[in-house]
Amino acid sequence: MESTTIAVDLAKSVFEVAVSRRPGKVTERHRLSRGQFSRFLADHAPATVVMEACGTAHFWGREAEARGHRAVLLPPHAVRPYVLRNKTDGADAKGLLEAVRNEAIRPVPVKSVDQHVLASLRRMRSAPMATRTARLNTMRGLLRELGVAIPVGARQVVPQVWALVSDADSGLPGALRPVLAEAAREIAELEGRIREVERSLERMSRRSELVVRLRTIPGVGLLTATELVAFVGDVHRFPSSRHFASYLGLTPRESSSGLRRRLGAISKRGDPYLRMLLIHGARSVPLHAKKKPAGEHDRLRTWALDRERARGHNAAAVALANKLARVAWAVWRREQAGAVAGYGAAALQAFGEVETALTNEALFAERLQYGQAALDDRTEAVRLAKIRYTAGASDLLTVLILQTEQLTSETSVVQLRNAQLANRINLHLALGGGF
């Protein structure tokens, strides 16, 4: 493959193309229509095609790969800082050429057609769900103003409305009866569409061994499993389960400096819909666990109930969602069933101790680095003191030598603790765990 980079600013009908054969230098510029751009990809020698991960980007990424190119999709928010001064199509293409040289920007994997089908079905379900929720809230609010209180629950609204509409003595104004009846029929139609989409998802999930395995994880159902497959794609790009949970926005946001380490609320990066599904699935785990006797609880449910008692329901749900994401990574990557047996039991047995150790790992490393720097400074001071020794600085030399020996001992302790922590982590990984 040639060392040629082609940056493409995508649009509906006009594509701005910038070709670079030398880093930082644009050698060609083209403004092409859809048909011309397709022919351009077919005629051009294999190269790296860079695009923003926006609308139609995955389609054109697949088209580029089918013609022998390497497609790279970059997150739009990471490309924007490279667009200097005014925003134009040419400036956007030039910004892509600069952004792709930054190894810290991780590209977005090109989605397959099957992934797009799963994502499309989810969106086709979300639209009627939002409309249904809006209609239910509207009817509930209107009837509340007329003194009619409907019990909590979406399933309660439509039967109550039909009862009011059909009852001539309900006191409901005549002008509202046909309107509310039509709204109730609309909700029934929307629910029919939702059920049809869910049946399509169910049929697709039966043909996917991965979705079947993911659904064996507690708290992960049809919607969560299919959304994981549609959104994540290749899980092997995450070296550990902690990277995977961070990608989904379920790890703490960090604001640290020097020896001070501050961890805040979760970062909320990644896809909000998938994170919502994981958290809602985590809420259901302790809810169903409470319906069983304590002796029937496995390690996961016992841990979830303990967290709920210690930190409250919401904090426990987010913590459990983080853990479920890590279990999903292991089930996906190791191709094992995700019930708490197998991977889950081995991992959950060591998760608590190892996660606590990992929380302190960065602080230990910072202390070690700080101690080494201080040791180097103190060694230099001893060297200077030796030079001044002939001038009668023997007392200062003695003090500095003692302080240096003490600091060397403290640094050795920190190094020993880091070595012990590394051994514990390696042992955990050898047992099949993940971070």
N, C-alpha and C positions, 0 to 999 in steps of 0.2 A: 504494500500500500504506500502510495506517495505521501510525502509530508506536506500535503495540501489541505488547507482548512477552508470550508465553505460555510459562511454564516448566512442564515436566511431569516429575514424578518417576515413572519407569516402574516397573511391577511386572507380575506374572503376571495378576492379576485386578483390582486396585484401583489407580487412578491419581490422584495428588495434582496438582492443577492450580492454578497461581497466575498471575493476569492482572495485568499492570502497564501502565498508560497514561501513567505519569509515572516517569522514572528514579528508582529507589530507593524506590518506593511501590507496595505491593500493594493493588490496588483490588478484586480478586475472588479468592475461593478456592472450589474445587470438589473433591469426592471422587467419582470416577466409576468405573464398571465399564468393561469393554472395549467393550461395545456403546454405552454412553453417551458414552464418549470419542470413538468414531468419529463419532457423530452431532454431538458438540460441534465437531469439526473441520469437518464439512460445513456446519453452520449458522453458524459464526462468520465474521465478515468477515476478509479476508486480513490476516495478521499474521506476526510472527516467532515460530516455535515452537522453543523451546530444550529440548534433552534431553541427558542424559549418553550417551556412546557406549558403551552396555552392551548386554545381551541385548535383542533385538527393536527396538533403537533405529533400525536402518536400515530395517526394515519400516515403522515408524511415520513415519520421515522421508519415505519414498516416498509413504505415504498422505497426509501433510500437503502435500507438493508437488503431488500430484494434485488436491488441493482448493484450490489457489491460494495456499497459505502458503509462507513461506520457512523451510526446516528448517535448524537449526544444531545440530550435535552437538559437544559439548565433551568433552575427555578427563576421565575421572572424577578422576584424581589432581590435575588443575588446579582442579577445582571444590571439592574437600574443604577447602582453607583458608578458603573463604568460608562454611562452615557453622560458626557460632559456638555455643559451649556444647553443649547436648545435641543428639543426632542424632535427628531425627524426619522424617517425610515432608514436613511443612510447612517445616521448616528446610532440607531439601534443595532444595525448590522455590525458596525464597527465595535460597539460595546460588547457584542457577543464574541468577537474575535479576541478581545482583551480578557473577558471573563473566563473563557475556556482555558486560558493559560494558568489560572489560579487553581492549584490542586486542592485548596481547602473547600472549594465549591463542589459538592457531590452531585453528580448528574441524576436525573430522574430516569428510571428504567422505562424502556419502551413497552407499552402494554400490548398484550396479544389481543386477538379478536375475541377470544373467550372471556378474557378479563373485561373487555368493553361491554360484552353482553351482560355479564353479571352487574356491572356498574349501571348500565342502562335500565335493567329491571329494577334495581334499587331506586333509581330516580323516578321511574314510572310509578313506583309504590309511594314514594315520599310526597309527590304532588297531590294525589287524592287524599292522603292522610292529613296533609295540612289543610286542605279544603274542608274535609270532614270535621276536623277540630274547630275550624272557624265557624262552621254552621252550628255545631253543637253549642259552642259558647254564646253565639248570637241568640239562639232560641232560649237557652237557660237565662240569659240576662233579660230578655224581653219579658219572659214569664215571671221573673222575679219582681219586676216593676208592677206586675198585676197581682202580686200577692201569692204567686204559685212558686213554692220552693221544691226543686227537684233534688232527690238524694244524690250524693256523690257517686260518680262513676259514669263513664260514657254510655254504658249499656242501659242506664236508667232513663236517658233523655227521650229517645224515640218512642218507647212504649208509653211513657207519661204523656207525650204530646198527642199520640193517637187516642189515648183515653180522654183527654180534654177536648179534642176536636170532635170525637164521636158522641160525646155526652152533651145533650142540648141544655142541661141544667148546670153545666160547669162554670157558667159566668164568663166564659171567654167571649170577647167581642166578635161579632159576626164577620167583620172585615178581616180579622186575623186568621180565621179558620182555614180558608183556602191557601193562604200564604204559608202557614205552618205545615199544612198537609203536604204542599209541594216541597217544602224544605225537608220534611221527613222522607219523602220518596227519593229526593236527591241524595240524602245520606245513605239510604239503602242501596242506591245504585253505586255510590262511591265505595261502599263496603264490598259490593260484588266485584268491582275492579281490583280492589286490594287483595281479595281472596284469589282471584285469577292470577295475579302476579306472584303471589306466594306459592301457588301450585306450580307455576313455571320454575321458580327458584328451587322448589322441592325436587322437581324432575331433573334439573341440571345437577343438583347436589348428589343425587343417587349415582350419577355417572362419574363423579369425581371422588376418588379414594381419599384425596387430601381433605376435602370438606367433611367426609365421613369421620376421619380421624380427629379433626378439630372439634367436631360436635361431641366427642367423648369427654371433653374438658368440662368440668362443672362451671355453669354460668355462661357457656358458649353454645348458642343455638344456631338455627338456620341463618338468620340475618347476620349475626356476627361472623360466622364461619365464611359465608360467601363474600362478605365485605372485606374480610382479611385477605382472601385470595385475590379479589378484584383490585384492592388498593396496594397491597405490598408487592405482589408479583414474586420476585426471586428473594427468598429469605436468606440465602447463603451470602448475600452481600453484608449481612450483619455478623460481625465476628463473635458477638456474645449476646445473651438475652438482655443484658443491661442496655446495650446499644439499641436493641429492638424496642424496648420500653421507652427509651429516650426519644426514638423516632416517632412514637405515637404520642408524645407529650405527657407521659405519665411519671416522669422523674422530676425531682425538685429543681427549681430555677436557682442558680448559684450566683452569689455576689461576694467574691472573696478577694482578699488582698493581703500579701505577706503571710503572717502566721494567723490571720483572722479568716475564718471560714464561715460563711453565712449561707444557709440553705433555706429557701422560701417555699412558696406553694408550687404546685406542678407547673411546668413550663407551658402547657397547652399548645405545643407545637404539633404539626401533623394534621391529620384529617379530623375535624371536630365530630363528624358523624360516627366514625369508627370508635373514637374515644368515648362518646356517649353510650354506644352499644356495650362496650366493655364495662363501663361503670354501672350501667343498669343491670347487666348480667351479674356483676359482683354484688349488687344489692340483693339479688334473689337468692344467693347462696346462703347467707345467714338466716334469711327469712324462712326458707324451707328447712334449714337445719333445726330451727326452733320447734318444728313440728314433730321431730323425732326424739327418742330418748337419748340422753347424753352418752350412753354406752355405744350407740350406733354411729357416732360421729367419727369421721376419719380425721387425719392430721390437718387437712386444708380447712375443713369446717370448724374444727376446734380452734385453730389459729384465728379464723375470721371472727368467731364469737368472742374470743379473748380480746381482739383488737377493738371490737365494737364496745365491749364493756369498758375498755381503758380509754379510748379516744372518741367514742361516739359513732353514730351510724354513718354519717357522711365521710368522715376521715377514714373509717375502716373500709368503706366501699371503694374509695380511691386506692388505698393501699392494696386491697385485694385485686383490683383491676390491674395494678402494676404486676402483681404476682401471676395473674392469669395470662397476661401478655408474655411473661417469661416462660411459663409452661407451654404456651402456644408455640413459641419459638423452638423449644426443644422437641415438641411433638412434630412440628413441621420439618425441622432440620434432621432429626434422627429417625424419622419415619416410624414412630412408635405410637401406640394408643395413648390418649391423653387422660385417661382416668387416673385417679390418685394412685392406683397401683402402677408398678413399673417406674417410669421416670419420676412421677409426682411424689411417691413416697420417699425415694432417695433424696430428691432435691429438697422437699419441704423439711426433712429431718435436719438438714444442715443450713437452710436458708437463713434462719434467724441469727445464728452465730456468725456466719460468713458476711451477711449484709452489715452487721454491726462492725465487723473488722474492716470491711471496705469503706465504711463511713469515715474511719480514722486513717485509712491508708494514705490519702492525699496529705493529711496533716502531718503524719510521720515523715513523708517524703520532704515536705517543706521544712520540718525541723532538722532533718538530716542535711538538707542543702544549706540552711542557715548556719548550722553548726560547723559545716565544712568551711564555709566562707569566713566565719569568725576564727576558726582554727588557722586558716591561711593568714589572716590579718595578724593574729597573735604570733605566729611563727616569724612573720616579717618584723614584728616589733622586737622579738628576741634577737634577731639578726642585727638590728640596729643597736640594741642594747649592748651586744657583744663588742660592737665597734666602739661604743662609748665607755667600755669597761675600763680602759686605761685612764679615763678621766674620773674614776672613782664612783662609777654607777653600779657597783657590785650588788647593792641592796635591791635596786630596781631589777637587775638581771635575775636575782633569786626569786623575786615575787612573780615575774613574768614566766619563769620556767615552771613554777608551781601551778600557776593558773593554766598554762598550756597543757600540763599533764592532766589536770582536772577536766579541761574541756575535751581532751582526747578521749578520756574515759567516758564522758557523757555521750560523745559521738559514737563510740563503740557500742554503747547500750542501745542507742537508736538504731544502728545498723543491725544489731542482733534481733531487735523487735521486728524490723522489716524482714529479715530472713525467716523468722518464725511465722510471720504472716504469710509470706510467699509459700512456705511449705504447707500451711493450712489450706490455702487457696488451691495449690496444685493437687492436694489430696482430695479436695471437694470436686475438682474437675475430673479427676481419675474415677471418682464414684459415679460420674454421669451428671453432675450438676452443671448449672450455668449461672451467669451473672447478668 
